[in-house]
């Protein structure tokens, strides 16, 4: 901090921030690995949660109000990771949407970037995996989508990658129908 070189100071602060994020993601992944199950007691308005995150980072959000049972803090992390992934590795325009599908609810986050090679579509959900050509310069450590899958699974949901017409990548989280009487 005592260095008069402002560029050097900014680089140090950026590196510290990245280390903080990495440690936070590793700790969360470890806690989720050992949690087994979580109490899904909260009624979470998924559209409101996604719209709030979208407004924070400039992602267009569409859809209809939809309630899921879950942990709002973890669902916020799931949405944030999907949007950060699209911002880092995709290209504009970015969008997110909520829709009802087969009695359940789907959240889709889409970008118009280079997409993901077919051979790597399942591997992107593995911890610390980065697709070919994605270096540290782009950002991330390969934990974001692994956490998305962990959080989705704990909520009884699934996550998958789709290649939309027109290119890019789309990640879809499918939440099961709420039990009757919920």
For each residue, the residues with C-beta under 8 A, 3 or more apart:
1: 9
2:
3: 8 9
4:
5: 8 9
6: 9 10
7: 10 11
8: 3 5 11 12
9: 1 3 5 6 12 13
10: 6 7 13 14
11: 7 8 14 15
12: 8 9 15 16
13: 9 10 16 17
14: 10 11 17 18
15: 11 12 18 19
16: 12 13 19 20
17: 13 14 20 21
18: 14 15 21 22 139
19: 15 16 22 23
20: 16 17 23 24
21: 17 18 24 25
22: 18 19 25 26 141 143
23: 19 20 26 27
24: 20 21 27 28
25: 21 22 28 29 141 143 144 147
26: 22 23 29 30 143
27: 23 24 30 31
28: 24 25 31 32 77 147
29: 25 26 32 33 127 143 146 147 150
30: 26 27 33 34
31: 27 28 34 35
32: 28 29 35 147 150 151 154
33: 29 30 150
34: 30 31
35: 31 32 38 154
36:
37: 154
38: 35 71 74 154
39: 71
40: 69 70 71 155 156
41: 69
42: 69 70 71 72
43: 67 68 69
44: 49 67 68 69 70 71 72 75
45: 48 49 65 66 67
46: 49 50 66 67 68 75 98 105 107 175
47: 50 51 61 63 64 65 66 98
48: 45 51 52 65
49: 44 45 46 52 53 72 75 76 79
50: 46 47 53 54 61 63 79 96 98 107
51: 47 48 54 55 61
52: 48 49 55 56
53: 49 50 56 57 59 76 79 80 83 96
54: 50 51 57 58 59 60 61 83 96
55: 51 52 58 61
56: 52 53
57: 53 54 83 84 87
58: 54 55 94
59: 53 54 83 86 87 94 95 96 109
60: 54 93 94 95 96
61: 47 50 51 54 55 95 96 97 98
62: 95 96 97 98
63: 47 50 66 96 97 98 99
64: 47 98 99 100
65: 45 47 48 98
66: 45 46 47 63 98 100 105
67: 43 44 45 46 178
68: 43 44 46 75 105 155 175 178
69: 40 41 42 43 44 155 178 182
70: 40 42 44 74 75 155
71: 38 39 40 42 44 74 75 154 155
72: 42 44 49 75 76
73: 76 77
74: 38 70 71 77 78 151 154 155
75: 44 46 49 68 70 71 72 78 79 151 155
76: 49 53 72 73 79 80
77: 28 73 74 80 81 147 151
78: 74 75 81 82 147 148 151 152 173
79: 49 50 53 75 76 82 83 96 107 109
80: 53 76 77 83 84
81: 77 78 84 85 144 145 147 148
82: 78 79 85 86 96 107 109 144 148 171 173
83: 53 54 57 59 79 80 86 87 94 96 109
84: 57 80 81 87 88 140 144
85: 81 82 88 89 90 109 140 144 145 148 171
86: 59 82 83 89 90 94 109 110 111 113 169 171
87: 57 59 83 84 90 94 111
88: 84 85 138 139 140
89: 85 86 111 113 114 134 138 140 169
90: 85 86 87 94 111 112 113 114 168 169
91: 111 112 113 114 168
92: 111 112
93: 60 112
94: 58 59 60 83 86 87 90 109 110 111 112
95: 59 60 61 62 109 110
96: 50 53 54 59 60 61 62 63 79 82 83 107 108 109 110
97: 61 62 63 107 108 110
98: 46 47 50 61 62 63 64 65 66 105 106 107
99: 63 64 105 106 108
100: 64 66 103 104 105 106
101: 104 105 106 174
102: 177
103: 100 177
104: 100 101 174 175 176 177
105: 46 66 68 98 99 100 101 174 175
106: 98 99 100 101 172 173 174 175
107: 46 50 79 82 96 97 98 172 173 175
108: 96 97 99 162 170 171 172 173
109: 59 79 82 83 85 86 94 95 96 170 171
110: 86 94 95 96 97 164 168 169 170 171
111: 86 87 89 90 91 92 94 168 169 170
112: 90 91 92 93 94 166 167 168
113: 86 89 90 91 167 168 169
114: 89 90 91 167 168
115: 163 167 168 169
116: 120 121 124 131 161 163 169
117: 120 121 131 132
118: 121
119: 123
120: 116 117 123 124 131 132
121: 116 117 118 124 161
122: 125 161
123: 119 120 126 129 131
124: 116 120 121 129 131 145 161
125: 122 129 145 146 148 149 159
126: 123 129 142 146
127: 29 142 143 146
128: 141 142 143 146
129: 123 124 125 126 142 146
130: 134 135 140 141 142
131: 116 117 120 123 124 134
132: 117 120
133:
134: 89 130 131 138 140
135: 130 138
136: 139 141
137:
138: 88 89 134 135
139: 18 88 136
140: 84 85 88 89 130 134 143 144
141: 22 25 128 130 136
142: 126 127 128 129 130 145 146
143: 22 25 26 29 127 128 140 146 147
144: 25 81 82 84 85 140 147 148
145: 81 85 124 125 142 148 149 159 171
146: 29 125 126 127 128 129 142 143 149 150
147: 25 28 29 32 77 78 81 143 144 150 151
148: 78 81 82 85 125 144 145 151 152 159 171 173
149: 125 145 146 152 153 159
150: 29 32 33 146 147 153 154
151: 32 74 75 77 78 147 148 154 155
152: 78 148 149 155 157 158 159 173
153: 149 150 156 157 158
154: 32 35 37 38 71 74 150 151
155: 40 68 69 70 71 74 75 151 152 175
156: 40 153 175 176
157: 152 153 173 174 175 176
158: 152 153 173 174
159: 125 145 148 149 152 171 172 173 174
160: 171 172 174
161: 116 121 122 124 169 170 171 172
162: 108 169 170 171 172
163: 115 116 167 168 169 170
164: 110 167 168 169 170
165:
166: 112
167: 112 113 114 115 163 164
168: 90 91 110 111 112 113 114 115 163 164
169: 86 89 90 110 111 113 115 116 161 162 163 164
170: 108 109 110 111 161 162 163 164
171: 82 85 86 108 109 110 145 148 159 160 161 162
172: 106 107 108 159 160 161 162
173: 78 82 106 107 108 148 152 157 158 159
174: 101 104 105 106 157 158 159 160
175: 46 68 104 105 106 107 155 156 157
176: 104 156 157
177: 102 103 104
178: 67 68 69 182
179: 182
180:
181:
182: 69 178 179
